[in-house]
């Protein structure tokens, strides 16, 4: 893979943090496509409207020439640069009185059971309503690290539409101690996922390289060793319930890459149920009969997000040095859909 292909979306932020800059080289095999659609697919967190506004403002250049037409069709080999205005930094960390489900707290840390739909920290298009906004309202002087700027107390994160357990550090000592456990992969993290179909092997390990997709920058993709692209990602899985059409699978993370379980289960051929980003929002197993289709669509309505829950979390306490483990129940949407699938499977067997 060439250097240009590997860095298809080179990103940097200017010294004052007012703008973000992207550089995209159009692949030699790219078919002509509208520039606004092309950039929406290639630039992470770029919406069609955001791209079109940048084009109107003269912030998009093709081969160093201003491009003012959203319907212009890109050509192979062209170099496109984009400059997006950043929201003001002071808006990132506004304390907000948002309820938090705290399942444990002491002087060093707290364990939060995050609801699906809540973003963990302020980022593109989500500058408020996040877990961090809630935390800084409820807690003073959460620790900050240079590598974690704008995310006080945060040791790890889970996706917006994934529910479950997070550990938050309340002081510098706890932050450093917990961060090292994540770095050493000694933290125990177990997720429950409802996936389409049933894995051929009831248990196993998925060991691949994962990196941002070069076709769609919002998606994590699996790469071969030969490409030299991506970072090592390891997921241990075990089938807990085989319901023929879907299965309840336990996933233990050895590493913690973006969308790791979602990308790995799709790679295994079993996307997460209702996961729109990775193709799980379609009927991938079962008949085409109307009643079955209605049953599945009803389940999608009950759980319009990926069926993934961070169920357990285990680690060495930063101060007491004792091992601690926390477990959480499945949220209502997940448990309801699982119950419906169990009932449907039983009905088909009887």
Secondary structure per residue as TSV (DSSP state, phi and psi in degrees):
chain	resnum	aa	ss	phi	psi
A	1	X	-	360.0	131.6
A	2	X	-	-72.9	162.9
A	3	X	H	-63.8	-37.0
A	4	X	H	-65.3	-40.9
A	5	X	H	-67.2	-39.1
A	6	X	H	-66.0	-33.4
A	7	X	T	-111.0	57.8
A	8	X	T	-65.7	-24.1
A	9	X	T	-130.0	80.5
A	10	X	E	-73.3	126.3
A	11	X	E	-122.8	137.4
A	12	X	E	-147.8	161.5
A	13	X	E	-119.0	139.0
A	14	X	-	-68.7	164.3
A	15	X	T	-60.3	-26.5
A	16	X	T	-93.7	-3.3
A	17	X	S	72.4	19.0
A	18	X	S	-89.8	-25.4
A	19	X	E	-137.1	152.8
A	20	X	E	-116.8	139.2
A	21	X	E	-116.2	136.4
A	22	X	E	-126.6	144.2
A	23	X	E	-128.8	122.4
A	24	X	E	-125.7	126.2
A	25	X	E	-99.2	126.0
A	26	X	-	-71.8	127.8
A	27	X	-	-61.7	149.9
A	28	X	T	-63.9	-23.0
A	29	X	T	-99.5	6.9
A	30	X	-	-69.1	129.1
A	31	X	-	-79.6	151.7
A	32	X	-	-56.2	131.4
A	33	X	E	-149.2	148.3
A	34	X	E	-53.8	138.8
A	35	X	H	-65.4	-32.7
A	36	X	H	-68.9	-38.6
A	37	X	H	-68.0	-42.5
A	38	X	H	-58.6	-48.6
A	39	X	H	-70.6	-32.4
A	40	X	H	-62.0	-36.7
A	41	X	H	-77.5	-33.8
A	42	X	H	-92.1	-26.8
A	43	X	S	-102.3	123.9
A	44	X	T	-59.5	135.8
A	45	X	T	64.8	19.1
A	46	X	-	-95.5	121.7
A	47	X	-	-90.2	161.0
A	48	X	H	-58.9	-42.7
A	49	X	H	-65.2	-40.6
A	50	X	H	-62.7	-41.0
A	51	X	H	-66.7	-45.0
A	52	X	H	-62.8	-38.3
A	53	X	H	-66.2	-37.9
A	54	X	H	-65.2	-39.3
A	55	X	H	-63.6	-46.0
A	56	X	H	-59.6	-35.8
A	57	X	T	-84.5	4.1
A	58	X	T	76.0	20.2
A	59	X	-	-94.5	5.5
A	60	X	E	-116.9	130.3
A	61	X	E	-126.8	141.4
A	62	X	E	-116.1	119.8
A	63	X	T	50.0	43.7
A	64	X	T	69.5	13.9
A	65	X	E	-113.8	135.6
A	66	X	E	-57.5	137.6
A	67	X	-	-118.6	118.2
A	68	X	-	-111.5	7.1
A	69	X	-	-116.2	120.6
A	70	X	T	-69.5	-23.2
A	71	X	T	-92.4	5.6
A	72	X	-	-62.3	137.8
A	73	X	E	-99.7	123.7
A	74	X	E	-69.9	154.5
A	75	X	-	-123.8	152.0
A	76	X	T	-55.0	139.2
A	77	X	T	88.6	-11.4
A	78	X	-	-72.1	150.5
A	79	X	E	-111.1	122.1
A	80	X	E	-113.1	129.8
A	81	X	E	-116.8	143.6
A	82	X	E	-133.6	140.9
A	83	X	E	-126.7	115.0
A	84	X	E	-104.5	139.4
A	85	X	E	-74.1	134.8
A	86	X	-	-87.0	141.4
A	87	X	-	-60.1	151.3
A	88	X	-	-54.6	136.8
A	89	X	G	-60.4	-34.3
A	90	X	G	-66.5	-15.0
A	91	X	G	-83.1	-8.9
A	92	X	T	-69.5	-40.1
A	93	X	T	-118.4	65.1
A	94	X	-	-94.6	121.4
A	95	X	-	-61.5	134.5
A	96	X	-	-134.0	136.6
A	97	X	-	-79.6	81.1
A	98	X	-	-115.5	129.4
A	99	X	-	-59.9	141.8
A	100	X	-	-124.3	135.3
A	101	X	-	-89.6	93.4
A	102	X	E	-93.4	120.1
A	103	X	E	-97.7	-15.5
A	104	X	E	-159.7	145.8
A	105	X	E	-154.4	139.6
A	106	X	-	-142.5	-164.1
A	107	X	S	-70.3	-19.2
A	108	X	S	-104.5	-29.6
A	109	X	E	-157.2	168.6
A	110	X	E	-140.9	151.7
A	111	X	E	-109.7	124.6
A	112	X	E	-111.9	136.3
A	113	X	E	-99.8	98.5
A	114	X	E	-78.2	135.8
A	115	X	-	-77.8	150.4
A	116	X	T	-64.2	141.4
A	117	X	T	101.7	-15.6
A	118	X	-	-93.2	125.9
A	119	X	-	-75.2	142.2
A	120	X	S	-74.7	-45.2
A	121	X	S	-140.0	155.5
A	122	X	-	-58.6	136.7
A	123	X	B	-161.6	-169.1
A	124	X	T	-49.9	127.3
A	125	X	T	65.6	4.6
A	126	X	B	-138.7	68.5
A	127	X	-	-90.3	-4.2
A	128	X	S	-145.1	169.8
A	129	X	S	74.7	14.9
A	130	X	S	-93.0	169.3
A	131	X	H	-61.2	-39.6
A	132	X	H	-62.9	-42.2
A	133	X	H	-57.6	-39.5
A	134	X	H	-69.8	-42.1
A	135	X	H	-63.6	-42.8
A	136	X	H	-74.3	-14.4
A	137	X	H	-76.4	-41.2
A	138	X	H	-87.4	-21.3
A	139	X	-	-133.4	137.0
A	140	X	S	-93.5	147.2
A	141	X	S	57.1	44.5
A	142	X	-	-65.1	143.5
A	143	X	-	-66.1	145.5
A	144	X	-	-124.7	138.3
A	145	X	-	-120.5	147.6
A	146	X	G	-57.1	-36.6
A	147	X	G	-76.1	-7.4
A	148	X	G	-129.9	37.2
A	149	X	T	-58.8	135.0
A	150	X	T	82.9	4.7
A	151	X	-	-134.5	58.8
A	152	X	T	-57.6	133.6
A	153	X	T	81.9	-12.0
A	154	X	B	-81.7	125.0
A	155	X	S	-102.1	-34.8
A	156	X	-	-151.7	179.1
A	157	X	-	-146.8	163.2
A	158	X	-	-131.2	158.9
A	159	X	-	-60.8	155.7
A	160	X	T	-50.5	-48.1
A	161	X	T	-96.7	16.3
A	162	X	-	-102.2	135.0
A	163	X	E	-98.6	165.3
A	164	X	E	128.4	-163.8
A	165	X	E	-85.3	137.2
A	166	X	E	-133.7	144.4
A	167	X	E	-104.6	134.8
A	168	X	E	-119.2	131.3
A	169	X	E	-85.9	138.8
A	170	X	S	-103.7	-7.4
A	171	X	S	-150.4	170.2
A	172	X	H	-62.8	-39.1
A	173	X	H	-60.6	-47.1
A	174	X	H	-65.7	-40.3
A	175	X	H	-60.4	-47.5
A	176	X	H	-65.7	-42.6
A	177	X	H	-66.9	-44.4
A	178	X	H	-70.2	-39.3
A	179	X	H	-61.0	-38.5
A	180	X	H	-65.7	-36.5
A	181	X	H	-65.4	-38.1
A	182	X	H	-65.8	-42.3
A	183	X	H	-61.9	-38.4
A	184	X	T	-83.2	-1.8
A	185	X	T	60.6	30.6
A	186	X	-	-96.3	-7.7
A	187	X	S	-71.2	135.8
A	188	X	E	-93.6	120.3
A	189	X	E	-129.7	116.3
A	190	X	E	-117.0	129.1
A	191	X	E	-115.8	150.0
A	192	X	E	-108.6	132.2
A	193	X	E	-131.0	139.6
A	194	X	E	-99.7	118.8
A	195	X	E	-119.5	158.8
A	196	X	E	-73.7	135.9
A	197	X	S	72.3	-164.1
A	198	X	-	-133.0	125.2
A	199	X	-	-55.6	139.2
A	200	X	S	-58.8	-44.0
A	201	X	S	-95.5	132.3
A	202	X	S	-66.8	-20.7
A	203	X	E	-151.4	157.4
A	204	X	E	174.8	-174.2
A	205	X	E	-128.2	132.0
A	206	X	E	-104.2	118.0
A	207	X	E	-127.3	103.8
A	208	X	E	-140.6	178.7
A	209	X	E	-96.6	135.3
A	210	X	E	-121.7	140.5
A	211	X	E	-157.6	170.1
A	212	X	E	-63.7	133.2
A	213	X	-	-63.5	139.7
A	214	X	S	-86.9	-6.5
A	215	X	S	-94.3	-34.2
A	216	X	-	-145.3	106.7
A	217	X	T	-68.4	-8.2
A	218	X	T	-85.7	-6.4
A	219	X	S	-114.2	144.8
A	220	X	E	-93.3	134.1
A	221	X	E	-122.9	157.7
A	222	X	E	-90.5	135.0
A	223	X	E	-122.6	150.7
A	224	X	-	-78.2	155.5
A	225	X	G	-57.8	-34.1
A	226	X	G	-63.2	-28.8
A	227	X	G	-70.6	-27.5
A	228	X	T	69.8	13.5
A	229	X	-	-109.8	145.1
A	230	X	S	97.5	174.8
A	231	X	E	-124.0	148.7
A	232	X	E	-60.5	133.3
A	233	X	E	-136.0	130.1
A	234	X	E	-128.4	124.5
A	235	X	E	-126.6	127.7
A	236	X	E	-99.8	129.1
A	237	X	E	-126.1	157.9
A	238	X	E	-150.2	131.1
A	239	X	E	-77.5	121.4
A	240	X	E	-92.5	-38.7
A	241	X	E	-141.7	122.7
A	242	X	E	-98.1	107.5
A	243	X	-	-107.5	21.4
A	244	X	S	68.7	-63.6
A	245	X	S	-76.0	-38.5
A	246	X	E	-135.9	166.9
A	247	X	E	-139.1	145.5
A	248	X	E	-90.7	120.7
A	249	X	E	-121.6	135.8
A	250	X	E	-92.8	130.1
A	251	X	E	-122.3	124.3
A	252	X	E	-107.7	125.2
A	253	X	E	-87.0	128.0
A	254	X	S	-94.1	-34.0
A	255	X	S	-118.1	174.3
A	256	X	-	-135.9	70.5
A	257	X	-	-87.6	160.3
A	258	X	T	-57.6	127.8
A	259	X	T	57.0	28.9
A	260	X	H	-57.0	-52.6
A	261	X	H	-64.9	-42.2
A	262	X	H	-61.9	-43.6
A	263	X	H	-71.7	-39.5
A	264	X	H	-67.8	-41.1
A	265	X	H	-69.3	-34.8
A	266	X	H	-65.6	-41.3
A	267	X	H	-59.1	-34.7
A	268	X	T	-75.1	-11.7
A	269	X	T	96.8	13.8
A	270	X	-	-135.6	75.2
A	271	X	-	-59.2	154.2
A	272	X	B	-66.4	140.2
A	273	X	T	-58.9	132.4
A	274	X	T	67.8	18.0
A	275	X	-	-89.3	96.9
A	276	X	T	-61.5	-40.5
A	277	X	T	-63.3	-33.9
A	278	X	T	-113.1	21.2
A	279	X	T	84.6	8.8
A	280	X	T	-87.1	3.1
A	281	X	T	-91.6	15.5
A	282	X	S	-120.9	160.0
A	283	X	-	-74.6	109.7
A	284	X	-	-107.0	-5.0
A	285	X	S	-151.2	134.2
A	286	X	S	117.0	-170.9
A	287	X	-	-87.9	177.5
A	288	X	-	-106.3	10.5
A	289	X	-	-61.2	147.0
A	290	X	H	-59.1	-43.3
A	291	X	H	-63.2	-40.9
A	292	X	H	-65.9	-43.4
A	293	X	H	-60.1	-42.7
A	294	X	H	-64.7	-38.0
A	295	X	H	-61.8	-47.2
A	296	X	H	-66.4	-44.2
A	297	X	H	-63.3	-33.6
A	298	X	H	-66.2	-39.2
A	299	X	H	-65.4	-38.3
A	300	X	H	-60.9	-39.1
A	301	X	H	-67.1	-38.0
A	302	X	H	-66.7	-37.8
A	303	X	T	-129.4	79.3
A	304	X	-	-83.3	48.0
A	305	X	S	-158.0	167.0
A	306	X	-	-62.3	138.7
A	307	X	-	-81.7	78.0
A	308	X	E	-141.5	130.2
A	309	X	E	-136.9	127.0
A	310	X	E	-77.4	96.7
A	311	X	E	-84.8	-45.3
A	312	X	E	-127.5	155.7
A	313	X	E	-145.9	125.8
A	314	X	E	-134.3	140.3
A	315	X	E	-164.5	168.9
A	316	X	E	-87.2	126.9
A	317	X	-	-63.8	134.7
A	318	X	T	-59.0	-31.8
A	319	X	T	-104.0	-49.9
A	320	X	T	-76.7	-20.2
A	321	X	-	66.0	12.9
A	322	X	-	-88.3	149.1
A	323	X	E	-77.3	132.7
A	324	X	E	-123.1	141.5
A	325	X	E	-137.1	136.8
A	326	X	E	-124.4	144.5
A	327	X	E	-128.8	149.1
A	328	X	-	-132.1	149.0
A	329	X	-	-77.2	154.4
A	330	X	-	-63.6	139.6
A	331	X	-	-66.9	166.8
A	332	X	H	-59.6	-42.2
A	333	X	H	-64.3	-41.6
A	334	X	H	-66.9	-49.5
A	335	X	H	-64.1	-34.8
A	336	X	H	-66.6	-45.4
A	337	X	H	-66.1	-41.5
A	338	X	H	-60.8	-43.1
A	339	X	H	-62.4	-40.5
A	340	X	H	-64.0	-42.0
A	341	X	H	-66.2	-37.5
A	342	X	H	-63.1	-41.7
A	343	X	H	-65.5	-41.4
A	344	X	H	-65.9	-41.6
A	345	X	H	-63.9	-42.2
A	346	X	H	-64.2	-39.6
A	347	X	H	-64.2	-37.6
A	348	X	H	-70.5	-30.6
A	349	X	H	-77.7	-33.2
A	350	X	-	-72.6	360.0
